[in-house]
Amino acid sequence: MKRTILAGLAATALAAPAMAETETMQATGTVAEVMDRLEAAVTEAGATVFARVDHGAGAEQAGMTLADSQLLIFGNPQLGTPVMQEDPLAGLYLPLKILAYDDGSGQVFVAYEEPEETFDDLAVDDDLEAIEKMENALEKFAKAAAGE
């Protein structure tokens, strides 16, 4: 019986998707100011902003409270298409996203997932040039948003 339970747990763990590493950096200003800087950097780089999701406002509309938190969803077909050509399931993780959030004590942070690790469980070559460009862009955008 113990073997069956252990085997089941091991199979479940192996079947679960890997968690991508999250890069986080401290930011200056409010969440709105950080997101404005992020949106400007993304637009100036020629990427498309698809949505700016205000999680705090959503919580408020539901009669709940949440520290300020906004997510910017953006992309560039020049980078996303080659990844999706390798594995269409990459579309579950694209377009790219960066989160700006207040940690509840008034400190604002910027966070994003490392693309190489995000696509680890897919048939996407880790050395694909587009992934390296995504990683560089995310770091650049996050630094701009953080006020560095």
ChimeraX commands (.cxc) that place a marker at each C-alpha (Angstrom):
marker #1 position 0.00,0.00,0.00 radius 0.5
marker #1 position 2.79,2.43,0.93 radius 0.5
marker #1 position 4.55,1.68,-2.36 radius 0.5
marker #1 position 1.39,2.48,-4.32 radius 0.5
marker #1 position 0.94,5.79,-2.53 radius 0.5
marker #1 position 4.62,6.72,-2.99 radius 0.5
marker #1 position 4.51,5.73,-6.66 radius 0.5
marker #1 position 1.38,7.83,-7.15 radius 0.5
marker #1 position 2.95,10.83,-5.46 radius 0.5
marker #1 position 6.12,10.47,-7.53 radius 0.5
marker #1 position 4.11,10.23,-10.76 radius 0.5
marker #1 position 2.10,13.31,-9.80 radius 0.5
marker #1 position 5.24,15.28,-9.05 radius 0.5
marker #1 position 6.82,14.28,-12.34 radius 0.5
marker #1 position 3.67,15.16,-14.29 radius 0.5
marker #1 position 3.35,18.61,-12.73 radius 0.5
marker #1 position 4.77,21.47,-14.78 radius 0.5
marker #1 position 8.02,22.98,-13.59 radius 0.5
marker #1 position 7.73,26.30,-11.83 radius 0.5
marker #1 position 9.55,29.02,-13.72 radius 0.5
marker #1 position 11.91,31.19,-11.75 radius 0.5
marker #1 position 10.43,34.54,-10.88 radius 0.5
marker #1 position 12.68,37.58,-11.10 radius 0.5
marker #1 position 11.69,40.29,-8.64 radius 0.5
marker #1 position 13.12,43.76,-8.10 radius 0.5
marker #1 position 12.26,46.61,-5.81 radius 0.5
marker #1 position 10.72,49.65,-7.51 radius 0.5
marker #1 position 10.39,53.33,-6.71 radius 0.5
marker #1 position 7.01,55.05,-6.78 radius 0.5
marker #1 position 3.46,53.77,-6.66 radius 0.5
marker #1 position 2.20,50.76,-8.58 radius 0.5
marker #1 position 0.51,53.12,-11.07 radius 0.5
marker #1 position 3.76,55.09,-11.60 radius 0.5
marker #1 position 5.73,51.87,-12.06 radius 0.5
marker #1 position 3.19,50.59,-14.58 radius 0.5
marker #1 position 3.22,53.90,-16.47 radius 0.5
marker #1 position 7.02,53.64,-16.81 radius 0.5
marker #1 position 6.70,50.00,-17.88 radius 0.5
marker #1 position 4.03,50.73,-20.47 radius 0.5
marker #1 position 6.14,53.60,-21.89 radius 0.5
marker #1 position 9.25,51.39,-22.13 radius 0.5
marker #1 position 7.33,48.58,-23.85 radius 0.5
marker #1 position 5.70,50.96,-26.33 radius 0.5
marker #1 position 8.98,52.78,-27.07 radius 0.5
marker #1 position 10.60,49.41,-27.84 radius 0.5
marker #1 position 7.95,48.75,-30.50 radius 0.5
marker #1 position 6.11,45.98,-28.66 radius 0.5
marker #1 position 2.33,45.84,-28.44 radius 0.5
marker #1 position 0.51,46.36,-25.15 radius 0.5
marker #1 position -2.48,44.03,-25.12 radius 0.5
marker #1 position -3.85,44.74,-21.65 radius 0.5
marker #1 position -3.21,46.40,-18.33 radius 0.5
marker #1 position -5.00,44.43,-15.65 radius 0.5
marker #1 position -5.71,46.17,-12.34 radius 0.5
marker #1 position -6.07,43.34,-9.82 radius 0.5
marker #1 position -6.71,45.77,-6.96 radius 0.5
marker #1 position -9.62,47.40,-8.79 radius 0.5
marker #1 position -11.04,43.97,-9.58 radius 0.5
marker #1 position -10.91,42.99,-5.93 radius 0.5
marker #1 position -12.59,46.26,-4.97 radius 0.5
marker #1 position -15.41,45.65,-7.46 radius 0.5
marker #1 position -15.92,42.26,-5.84 radius 0.5
marker #1 position -16.21,43.90,-2.43 radius 0.5
marker #1 position -12.80,42.66,-1.34 radius 0.5
marker #1 position -9.50,44.32,-0.56 radius 0.5
marker #1 position -6.13,43.67,-2.15 radius 0.5
marker #1 position -2.92,45.64,-2.03 radius 0.5
marker #1 position -2.32,47.55,-5.25 radius 0.5
marker #1 position -1.34,45.13,-8.03 radius 0.5
marker #1 position -1.31,45.56,-11.82 radius 0.5
marker #1 position -0.23,43.26,-14.64 radius 0.5
marker #1 position 0.92,44.42,-18.07 radius 0.5
marker #1 position 0.44,41.93,-20.93 radius 0.5
marker #1 position 2.50,42.69,-24.01 radius 0.5
marker #1 position 4.32,41.07,-26.89 radius 0.5
marker #1 position 6.07,41.20,-30.19 radius 0.5
marker #1 position 5.24,38.65,-32.92 radius 0.5
marker #1 position 8.88,38.78,-34.06 radius 0.5
marker #1 position 9.82,37.07,-30.79 radius 0.5
marker #1 position 6.72,35.07,-29.90 radius 0.5
marker #1 position 6.10,33.47,-33.29 radius 0.5
marker #1 position 9.41,31.53,-33.48 radius 0.5
marker #1 position 8.74,30.09,-30.01 radius 0.5
marker #1 position 5.21,29.04,-30.96 radius 0.5
marker #1 position 6.51,27.54,-34.21 radius 0.5
marker #1 position 8.64,25.20,-32.09 radius 0.5
marker #1 position 5.69,24.28,-29.85 radius 0.5
marker #1 position 2.18,25.76,-30.23 radius 0.5
marker #1 position 1.61,25.22,-26.49 radius 0.5
marker #1 position 3.92,28.18,-25.91 radius 0.5
marker #1 position 0.80,30.21,-26.66 radius 0.5
marker #1 position -0.40,29.31,-23.17 radius 0.5
marker #1 position 2.46,31.44,-21.77 radius 0.5
marker #1 position 2.60,34.19,-24.37 radius 0.5
marker #1 position 2.26,37.12,-24.62 radius 0.5
marker #1 position 4.76,38.18,-21.98 radius 0.5
marker #1 position 3.70,39.65,-18.63 radius 0.5
marker #1 position 5.19,41.83,-15.92 radius 0.5
marker #1 position 3.52,42.38,-12.56 radius 0.5
marker #1 position 3.89,45.47,-10.38 radius 0.5
marker #1 position 2.59,45.04,-6.85 radius 0.5
marker #1 position 2.58,46.54,-3.38 radius 0.5
marker #1 position 3.73,43.96,-0.84 radius 0.5
marker #1 position 1.21,45.22,1.70 radius 0.5
marker #1 position 3.74,47.30,3.62 radius 0.5
marker #1 position 3.94,50.04,1.02 radius 0.5
marker #1 position 6.95,48.68,-0.86 radius 0.5
marker #1 position 6.43,48.21,-4.61 radius 0.5
marker #1 position 8.03,45.39,-6.59 radius 0.5
marker #1 position 8.22,44.37,-10.24 radius 0.5
marker #1 position 8.15,40.65,-11.11 radius 0.5
marker #1 position 8.28,38.44,-14.19 radius 0.5
marker #1 position 8.96,34.81,-15.09 radius 0.5
marker #1 position 12.19,33.76,-16.81 radius 0.5
marker #1 position 11.16,32.71,-20.36 radius 0.5
marker #1 position 13.74,29.92,-20.70 radius 0.5
marker #1 position 12.33,28.21,-17.62 radius 0.5
marker #1 position 8.73,28.99,-18.58 radius 0.5
marker #1 position 9.15,26.95,-21.75 radius 0.5
marker #1 position 11.21,24.13,-20.14 radius 0.5
marker #1 position 8.40,21.58,-20.32 radius 0.5
marker #1 position 7.71,22.35,-23.98 radius 0.5
marker #1 position 9.45,21.28,-27.18 radius 0.5
marker #1 position 11.25,24.62,-27.39 radius 0.5
marker #1 position 15.03,24.77,-27.78 radius 0.5
marker #1 position 16.55,26.60,-24.78 radius 0.5
marker #1 position 19.08,28.17,-27.15 radius 0.5
marker #1 position 16.43,29.71,-29.40 radius 0.5
marker #1 position 17.49,33.29,-30.15 radius 0.5
marker #1 position 13.97,34.60,-29.53 radius 0.5
marker #1 position 14.04,33.35,-25.93 radius 0.5
marker #1 position 17.29,35.17,-25.23 radius 0.5
marker #1 position 15.78,38.33,-26.72 radius 0.5
marker #1 position 12.67,37.90,-24.55 radius 0.5
marker #1 position 14.81,37.53,-21.44 radius 0.5
marker #1 position 16.82,40.65,-22.31 radius 0.5
marker #1 position 13.66,42.64,-23.05 radius 0.5
marker #1 position 11.96,41.59,-19.82 radius 0.5
marker #1 position 14.99,42.56,-17.76 radius 0.5
marker #1 position 15.28,45.91,-19.58 radius 0.5
marker #1 position 11.56,46.65,-19.16 radius 0.5
marker #1 position 11.54,45.62,-15.49 radius 0.5
marker #1 position 14.52,47.89,-14.75 radius 0.5
marker #1 position 12.83,50.79,-16.53 radius 0.5
marker #1 position 9.63,50.17,-14.60 radius 0.5
marker #1 position 11.51,49.93,-11.30 radius 0.5
marker #1 position 13.07,53.31,-11.94 radius 0.5
marker #1 position 16.65,52.12,-12.45 radius 0.5
marker link #1:1,2 radius 0.2
marker link #1:2,3 radius 0.2
marker link #1:3,4 radius 0.2
marker link #1:4,5 radius 0.2
marker link #1:5,6 radius 0.2
marker link #1:6,7 radius 0.2
marker link #1:7,8 radius 0.2
marker link #1:8,9 radius 0.2
marker link #1:9,10 radius 0.2
marker link #1:10,11 radius 0.2
marker link #1:11,12 radius 0.2
marker link #1:12,13 radius 0.2
marker link #1:13,14 radius 0.2
marker link #1:14,15 radius 0.2
marker link #1:15,16 radius 0.2
marker link #1:16,17 radius 0.2
marker link #1:17,18 radius 0.2
marker link #1:18,19 radius 0.2
marker link #1:19,20 radius 0.2
marker link #1:20,21 radius 0.2
marker link #1:21,22 radius 0.2
marker link #1:22,23 radius 0.2
marker link #1:23,24 radius 0.2
marker link #1:24,25 radius 0.2
marker link #1:25,26 radius 0.2
marker link #1:26,27 radius 0.2
marker link #1:27,28 radius 0.2
marker link #1:28,29 radius 0.2
marker link #1:29,30 radius 0.2
marker link #1:30,31 radius 0.2
marker link #1:31,32 radius 0.2
marker link #1:32,33 radius 0.2
marker link #1:33,34 radius 0.2
marker link #1:34,35 radius 0.2
marker link #1:35,36 radius 0.2
marker link #1:36,37 radius 0.2
marker link #1:37,38 radius 0.2
marker link #1:38,39 radius 0.2
marker link #1:39,40 radius 0.2
marker link #1:40,41 radius 0.2
marker link #1:41,42 radius 0.2
marker link #1:42,43 radius 0.2
marker link #1:43,44 radius 0.2
marker link #1:44,45 radius 0.2
marker link #1:45,46 radius 0.2
marker link #1:46,47 radius 0.2
marker link #1:47,48 radius 0.2
marker link #1:48,49 radius 0.2
marker link #1:49,50 radius 0.2
marker link #1:50,51 radius 0.2
marker link #1:51,52 radius 0.2
marker link #1:52,53 radius 0.2
marker link #1:53,54 radius 0.2
marker link #1:54,55 radius 0.2
marker link #1:55,56 radius 0.2
marker link #1:56,57 radius 0.2
marker link #1:57,58 radius 0.2
marker link #1:58,59 radius 0.2
marker link #1:59,60 radius 0.2
marker link #1:60,61 radius 0.2
marker link #1:61,62 radius 0.2
marker link #1:62,63 radius 0.2
marker link #1:63,64 radius 0.2
marker link #1:64,65 radius 0.2
marker link #1:65,66 radius 0.2
marker link #1:66,67 radius 0.2
marker link #1:67,68 radius 0.2
marker link #1:68,69 radius 0.2
marker link #1:69,70 radius 0.2
marker link #1:70,71 radius 0.2
marker link #1:71,72 radius 0.2
marker link #1:72,73 radius 0.2
marker link #1:73,74 radius 0.2
marker link #1:74,75 radius 0.2
marker link #1:75,76 radius 0.2
marker link #1:76,77 radius 0.2
marker link #1:77,78 radius 0.2
marker link #1:78,79 radius 0.2
marker link #1:79,80 radius 0.2
marker link #1:80,81 radius 0.2
marker link #1:81,82 radius 0.2
marker link #1:82,83 radius 0.2
marker link #1:83,84 radius 0.2
marker link #1:84,85 radius 0.2
marker link #1:85,86 radius 0.2
marker link #1:86,87 radius 0.2
marker link #1:87,88 radius 0.2
marker link #1:88,89 radius 0.2
marker link #1:89,90 radius 0.2
marker link #1:90,91 radius 0.2
marker link #1:91,92 radius 0.2
marker link #1:92,93 radius 0.2
marker link #1:93,94 radius 0.2
marker link #1:94,95 radius 0.2
marker link #1:95,96 radius 0.2
marker link #1:96,97 radius 0.2
marker link #1:97,98 radius 0.2
marker link #1:98,99 radius 0.2
marker link #1:99,100 radius 0.2
marker link #1:100,101 radius 0.2
marker link #1:101,102 radius 0.2
marker link #1:102,103 radius 0.2
marker link #1:103,104 radius 0.2
marker link #1:104,105 radius 0.2
marker link #1:105,106 radius 0.2
marker link #1:106,107 radius 0.2
marker link #1:107,108 radius 0.2
marker link #1:108,109 radius 0.2
marker link #1:109,110 radius 0.2
marker link #1:110,111 radius 0.2
marker link #1:111,112 radius 0.2
marker link #1:112,113 radius 0.2
marker link #1:113,114 radius 0.2
marker link #1:114,115 radius 0.2
marker link #1:115,116 radius 0.2
marker link #1:116,117 radius 0.2
marker link #1:117,118 radius 0.2
marker link #1:118,119 radius 0.2
marker link #1:119,120 radius 0.2
marker link #1:120,121 radius 0.2
marker link #1:121,122 radius 0.2
marker link #1:122,123 radius 0.2
marker link #1:123,124 radius 0.2
marker link #1:124,125 radius 0.2
marker link #1:125,126 radius 0.2
marker link #1:126,127 radius 0.2
marker link #1:127,128 radius 0.2
marker link #1:128,129 radius 0.2
marker link #1:129,130 radius 0.2
marker link #1:130,131 radius 0.2
marker link #1:131,132 radius 0.2
marker link #1:132,133 radius 0.2
marker link #1:133,134 radius 0.2
marker link #1:134,135 radius 0.2
marker link #1:135,136 radius 0.2
marker link #1:136,137 radius 0.2
marker link #1:137,138 radius 0.2
marker link #1:138,139 radius 0.2
marker link #1:139,140 radius 0.2
marker link #1:140,141 radius 0.2
marker link #1:141,142 radius 0.2
marker link #1:142,143 radius 0.2
marker link #1:143,144 radius 0.2
marker link #1:144,145 radius 0.2
marker link #1:145,146 radius 0.2
marker link #1:146,147 radius 0.2
marker link #1:147,148 radius 0.2
view
